[in-house]
Amino acid sequence: MSGRLTLVGTPIGNLSDFSPRAIEALQNADVIAAEDTRVTLKLLNHFGIKKPLVSYFEHNKQLRAEPLLQRLEAGEQVVLVSDAGMPAISDPGEDLVNECHRRGIAVGVVPSATAMATAVAVSGLPSGRFTFEGFLSVTTRTRREHLDSLRNERRTMVFYEAPHKLLRTLEDLADTFGQDRPITVVRELTKLHEEILPTTLGGALAHFQQTPPKGEFVLVVGGAAEEQPQEISLEEAVERARGYMDEGMRAADAAKRSALETGCRKGEIYKHLVGKED
């Protein structure tokens, strides 16, 4: 009988946010797969937990996946954690989860906060629909293509960024979406130096050009404004209908077509076409 892979969300900053159920999952694990074993060891030491640790991150995931899967197939309990937040979200853990599903290995989860959802909640920007874009590529072409695909995105957009790349990213976002596009910059969530800065892309760029970026950033960017339909006056609708009549349409048909195209009332258009008055 195979074991179980359990995804355990870890605090995004404040260790007091770690849940009793998450602690229990770590205590019951046969092995813990961690993004950075040094970071996870501090968490385990804080809660007095002693368990075997193996590193599992982007550059060794192919090497480490098969031994973990073999342990799971042998019946062991494997816990997967990232440095902060939910594993498998913008994280190589997604590949391990996918392979477990493919092999019929049970997968469970102990949820925790994610920087993405937490930042959207405090941003003040529309949160009913949003799109998570993760980290932008450092490759210029891929980065440009990614941003170009979002030019007309109306949902709120969420990006992660490291401090040493923040200014370049803000410049690229401003070039793509305009200096006046709203953004809330969220820094060091739940930590001592937490900062929530609602501003514009131009304002954010100016701020961090003066204040060197420090810490981990979540950028919550407002979506494109919905284009408002151009209002057409009754007089313009009547003129359009007259043009159709000049092409040979009957007045009633011309008024109907103009009404469908302009949103004006057919009866009002027809009345002006034939010269009827109330």
Secondary structure, DSSP 8 states (H G I E B T S, - for coil): ---EEEEE-B-SS-GGG--HHHHHHHHT-SEEEESSHHHHHHHHHHTT----EEE--TTTHHHHHHHHHHHHHTT-EEEEE-SSB-TTSSSTHHHHHHHHHHHT-EEEEE----HHHHHHHHH-S--SSEEEEEE--SSHHHHHHHHHTTTT--SEEEEEE-GGGHHHHHHHHHHHH-TTSEEEEEESTTSTT-EEEEEEHHHHHHHHHHS---S-EEEEE------------HHHHHHHHHHHHHTT--HHHHHHHHHHHH---HHHHHHHHHT---
